[in-house]
Amino acid sequence: MLVDTHCHIHESYELPISDVLTRAEEAEVTQMICVGTNEETSRLAIAFANEHEEAYASIGVHPHDTDGGYAAIAGLAGTSPKLIAVGEIGLDYFYTNSPKEVQIEALKAQIEVALAHNLPIIFHVREAFDDFWPIFDSYEGIRGVLHSFTDSKENMEKAIAKGLYIGVNGISTFTKDEAQKAMFDAIPLERILFETDAPFLTPTPYRGKVNEPAYVRIVADYHATRRGISLKEIADASSQNARALFTLSAQS
């Protein structure tokens, strides 16, 4: 069993959903988390999860979109038993599509929603850890994952020391950065989560094609090979981590 802990297949998507779900099942990807990036896609994630047994929903406003508002997320929390996380939320200083001060306000507000509803958080942090860590440390009881993590080994180790999980996706299969490769290799099995970010970040050897949850198996197999362990061992570990963080059932 594998879990795709981060995808966006509930949004406008090029591939027929029935085919996507069939291929996921054939690849033994039995559960997936559909992640919102604004109010509209968060509502769509909930609706999709309610309609598909294998899907779960996460609600949040991505840092790129925070300038457009984020207050509605509080009203969506608690509206479905399939809603199992808040995210993706965080800070992104690479593009700064929203002003930094607005991103920070939105991050704090949405962390408070997650804590009020006892939900784990899917964090998006890019070139912003100097601001992120003090905010994170100002709260108690945060459970979560650093989604699509590609930062330093130092920040990876800091995240794990703070109880966070590390989200690994197709980037890890095609990066040429040796420091990144070493960082991925060093993530403890008990803290790794696999994701696709579908339809984005398609892993090798399918670069150029639309990403989909079935390809999380490729990411897992790539890291099993690098570590010299079986696919089953790394799949079992990552799935156990996903169930622990997101309170997923053992069966889809």
C-alpha positions as CSV (number, residue, x, y, z in Angstrom):
1,M,0.0,0.0,0.0
2,L,1.1,3.5,-0.8
3,V,-0.4,6.9,0.0
4,D,-0.1,10.0,-2.2
5,T,0.0,12.6,0.6
6,H,-0.3,15.6,-1.7
7,C,-2.0,16.0,-5.0
8,H,-4.4,18.4,-6.8
9,I,-6.4,16.1,-9.0
10,H,-9.6,17.6,-7.7
11,E,-8.9,20.8,-9.7
12,S,-9.0,21.3,-13.4
13,Y,-7.2,18.2,-14.6
14,E,-6.3,17.0,-18.1
15,L,-6.8,13.3,-17.5
16,P,-10.1,11.4,-17.0
17,I,-10.5,10.9,-13.2
18,S,-11.9,7.4,-13.5
19,D,-8.8,6.3,-15.4
20,V,-6.5,8.1,-12.9
21,L,-8.1,6.3,-10.0
22,T,-7.9,3.0,-11.8
23,R,-4.2,3.4,-12.5
24,A,-3.6,4.4,-8.9
25,E,-5.3,1.3,-7.7
26,E,-3.3,-0.8,-10.1
27,A,-0.1,0.8,-8.6
28,E,-1.3,0.0,-5.1
29,V,-1.7,3.7,-4.3
30,T,-4.9,3.2,-2.3
31,Q,-5.2,6.6,-0.6
32,M,-4.6,10.2,-1.7
33,I,-4.9,13.6,-0.1
34,C,-6.4,16.3,-2.3
35,V,-4.9,19.6,-1.2
36,G,-6.5,23.0,-1.5
37,T,-4.6,26.2,-2.4
38,N,-7.4,28.8,-2.0
39,E,-11.1,28.8,-0.9
40,E,-12.4,27.5,-4.2
41,T,-10.0,24.6,-4.5
42,S,-10.4,23.8,-0.8
43,R,-14.1,23.4,-1.4
44,L,-13.5,21.3,-4.4
45,A,-11.1,19.1,-2.4
46,I,-13.8,18.4,0.2
47,A,-16.4,17.7,-2.5
48,F,-14.0,15.3,-4.3
49,A,-13.1,13.5,-1.1
50,N,-16.8,13.1,-0.2
51,E,-17.4,11.5,-3.6
52,H,-14.4,9.1,-3.7
53,E,-13.6,6.6,-0.9
54,E,-9.9,6.7,-1.6
55,A,-9.6,10.5,-1.4
56,Y,-9.2,12.8,1.6
57,A,-9.2,16.6,1.7
58,S,-6.9,19.3,3.0
59,I,-8.0,23.0,3.1
60,G,-5.8,26.1,3.0
61,V,-4.7,29.2,1.2
62,H,-1.3,28.9,-0.5
63,P,1.1,31.7,0.3
64,H,0.9,32.8,-3.4
65,D,-2.8,33.5,-3.0
66,T,-3.0,35.0,0.5
67,D,-3.3,38.6,-0.8
68,G,-6.7,37.5,-2.0
69,G,-7.9,36.6,1.4
70,Y,-7.9,33.5,3.7
71,A,-10.6,34.0,6.3
72,A,-13.0,31.6,4.7
73,I,-10.8,28.6,5.6
74,A,-11.9,28.8,9.2
75,G,-15.5,28.3,8.1
76,L,-14.6,25.2,6.1
77,A,-12.9,23.4,9.0
78,G,-15.0,20.6,10.5
79,T,-17.4,20.4,7.6
80,S,-16.6,16.8,6.5
81,P,-15.1,13.7,8.1
82,K,-13.0,13.4,5.0
83,L,-11.3,16.7,5.8
84,I,-8.1,15.6,7.5
85,A,-5.6,18.5,7.3
86,V,-5.0,22.2,6.9
87,G,-2.8,23.2,4.0
88,E,-1.1,23.9,1.9
89,I,-0.1,27.0,3.9
90,G,3.2,28.7,4.6
91,L,5.7,31.2,3.2
92,D,7.1,31.5,-0.3
93,Y,9.7,34.2,-0.8
94,F,11.0,32.9,-4.1
95,Y,8.2,34.6,-6.0
96,T,6.5,36.7,-3.3
97,N,3.2,36.8,-5.3
98,S,1.7,38.0,-2.1
99,P,3.5,40.5,0.2
100,K,5.6,38.9,3.0
101,E,3.6,40.5,5.8
102,V,0.3,39.2,4.3
103,Q,1.8,35.7,4.0
104,I,2.9,35.8,7.6
105,E,-0.6,36.9,8.8
106,A,-2.2,34.2,6.8
107,L,0.2,31.5,8.0
108,K,-0.5,32.4,11.6
109,A,-4.3,32.6,11.2
110,Q,-4.4,29.2,9.4
111,I,-2.1,27.5,12.0
112,E,-4.6,28.7,14.6
113,V,-7.5,27.1,12.6
114,A,-5.6,23.8,12.5
115,L,-4.8,23.8,16.2
116,A,-8.4,24.7,17.1
117,H,-9.6,21.7,15.1
118,N,-6.7,19.4,16.1
119,L,-5.7,19.0,12.5
120,P,-2.2,18.4,11.1
121,I,-0.7,21.0,8.7
122,I,0.7,20.7,5.2
123,F,3.4,23.4,5.0
124,H,4.8,25.0,1.9
125,V,8.0,26.8,2.7
126,R,10.3,28.1,0.0
127,E,13.4,30.3,0.7
128,A,11.6,31.5,3.9
129,F,12.8,29.3,6.8
130,D,14.4,32.3,8.6
131,D,10.9,33.7,9.1
132,F,9.1,30.3,9.3
133,W,10.9,28.7,12.2
134,P,10.2,31.6,14.7
135,I,6.5,31.5,13.8
136,F,6.4,27.7,14.1
137,D,8.1,27.8,17.5
138,S,5.6,30.4,18.8
139,Y,2.9,27.7,18.8
140,E,2.6,24.4,20.7
141,G,1.2,21.2,19.5
142,I,1.7,21.6,15.7
143,R,1.7,18.3,13.8
144,G,2.6,18.5,10.1
145,V,4.8,17.9,7.1
146,L,7.1,20.1,5.0
147,H,5.6,19.5,1.6
148,S,7.9,19.2,-1.5
149,F,11.0,19.7,0.7
150,T,14.1,20.5,-1.3
151,D,16.0,22.6,1.3
152,S,19.2,22.0,3.3
153,K,20.0,18.9,5.3
154,E,20.2,21.3,8.3
155,N,16.6,22.4,7.9
156,M,15.5,18.8,7.3
157,E,17.1,17.8,10.6
158,K,15.7,20.8,12.4
159,A,12.2,19.9,11.1
160,I,12.5,16.3,12.3
161,A,13.7,17.5,15.7
162,K,10.6,19.6,15.9
163,G,8.4,16.5,15.1
164,L,7.6,17.3,11.5
165,Y,7.5,14.9,8.5
166,I,9.3,15.5,5.2
167,G,7.3,15.3,2.0
168,V,9.3,13.9,-1.0
169,N,8.1,13.9,-4.6
170,G,9.3,13.7,-8.2
171,I,11.8,16.4,-7.8
172,S,14.0,13.9,-5.9
173,T,14.1,11.7,-9.0
174,F,15.5,14.3,-11.4
175,T,17.5,16.8,-9.3
176,K,21.2,17.1,-10.2
177,D,22.0,18.8,-6.9
178,E,24.3,16.4,-5.0
179,A,23.5,18.1,-1.7
180,Q,19.8,17.6,-2.2
181,K,20.4,13.9,-3.1
182,A,22.3,13.5,0.1
183,M,19.6,15.2,2.1
184,F,16.9,12.9,0.7
185,D,19.0,9.9,1.5
186,A,19.4,11.0,5.1
187,I,15.7,11.4,5.8
188,P,14.8,8.8,8.5
189,L,12.3,6.2,7.3
190,E,10.1,7.0,10.3
191,R,9.7,10.6,9.0
192,I,9.4,10.3,5.2
193,L,6.1,10.9,3.3
194,F,5.8,10.4,-0.4
195,E,3.7,12.6,-2.6
196,T,3.2,13.6,-6.3
197,D,1.9,17.2,-6.3
198,A,0.0,16.0,-9.4
199,P,-0.4,17.3,-12.0
200,F,3.0,18.9,-11.3
201,L,6.5,17.6,-10.8
202,T,6.2,14.4,-12.7
203,P,9.1,12.0,-11.8
204,T,11.6,10.5,-14.1
205,P,11.1,8.6,-16.5
206,Y,7.8,10.4,-17.2
207,R,9.0,14.0,-17.3
208,G,6.9,16.0,-19.7
209,K,3.7,14.0,-19.0
210,V,0.9,14.9,-16.6
211,N,1.7,13.7,-13.1
212,E,-0.8,11.5,-11.3
213,P,-1.1,9.6,-8.0
214,A,0.0,6.3,-9.5
215,Y,3.5,7.8,-10.0
216,V,4.0,8.0,-6.2
217,R,5.1,4.4,-6.6
218,I,7.9,5.5,-8.9
219,V,9.2,8.0,-6.3
220,A,9.0,5.3,-3.6
221,D,10.8,2.7,-5.7
222,Y,13.5,5.3,-6.6
223,H,14.3,5.9,-2.9
224,A,14.1,2.2,-2.1
225,T,16.8,1.5,-4.7
226,R,19.0,4.3,-3.5
227,R,18.8,3.0,0.1
228,G,19.3,-0.6,-0.9
229,I,16.0,-1.7,0.6
230,S,12.8,-3.2,-0.8
231,L,9.9,-1.2,-2.2
232,K,7.7,-2.9,0.4
233,E,9.9,-1.7,3.3
234,I,9.8,1.9,2.2
235,A,6.2,1.8,1.2
236,D,5.1,0.3,4.5
237,A,7.1,2.9,6.4
238,S,5.8,5.9,4.5
239,S,2.2,4.6,4.6
240,Q,2.5,4.1,8.4
241,N,3.7,7.6,8.7
242,A,0.8,8.9,6.6
243,R,-1.7,7.1,8.7
244,A,-0.1,8.4,11.9
245,L,0.0,12.0,10.8
246,F,-3.3,12.2,9.0
247,T,-5.3,9.6,11.0
248,L,-6.1,7.6,7.8
249,S,-7.6,4.2,8.0
250,A,-5.4,1.2,7.3
251,Q,-7.6,0.4,4.3
252,S,-9.0,2.8,1.7
